[in-house]
Amino acid sequence: MKLAELTWPEVDALDRSTVVVIATGSIEQHGAHLPLATDSLLVTSVMEAVEARLSEKILLTPTVWLGASGHHLAFAGSLSASFEGYEDSLIQIVENFHAHGFHKFYIVNGHGGNTEPNGIVCRKLKSRHPEIVIGHSGYFAFLTQATYDAILTGSIKGIRHACEAETSLMMHLHPHLVRLEKRRDDGLEVDPPVPGMVFFFDECTEAGSFGDATHASANKGKVLFDEAVEGLTQALSSLSHGISLQGR
Ligand SMILES: [Zn+2]
């Protein structure tokens, strides 16, 4: 079910063990070839496909489009909440549902910069409301290395930012929004030599993208999309039925 399409009595009539799924995206630069809404569009497309398969089991909120994107603000049109504002907006969404008795939540993310805030949000909410079931993951966490290795032909075998993989997803899902002729190879193919470095995109990219999007294709995007939808469908179905956290 999609929250935005229901009436309040319809929501009020729902089984309170329905899994409330909150999708998080961004409005931020994605190089010269992808639109600012790329992360929001991709996570929305993935979650709408999952919702179509699990419509009786999950309640999908509209995608939260204002993300934690401070590391992109040097590029025009990029927008960011403060970390506190972003986290508070998610906490409010969960607590608004919780006030009506809902107690299962999952945050599905489309933007890497939201990953750590989403984790903090879950930990804050769990400590305030120990009885709730809550978790978070990027849709990209359901993409496997085997798939990356099998289909990606550029040197980055994974998903980064406006890269071969992300551009392929956009070519599959929103081809009219991809500026094919603007794709480029930034030559940024290795991670910094010290793990865990925090950087802004204008410090390390010229156009704002990573990898070589000229290798991207709609067919590769379909493979990645299908894998993410399948993985999330299984995960949310498990959450709906109830998972055991013991005995592992
Ligand atoms: Zn992105």
Residues whose N, C-alpha, C, O or C-beta is under 5 A from the ligand:
A	BS01	ZN	T38 D39 G110 H161 A162
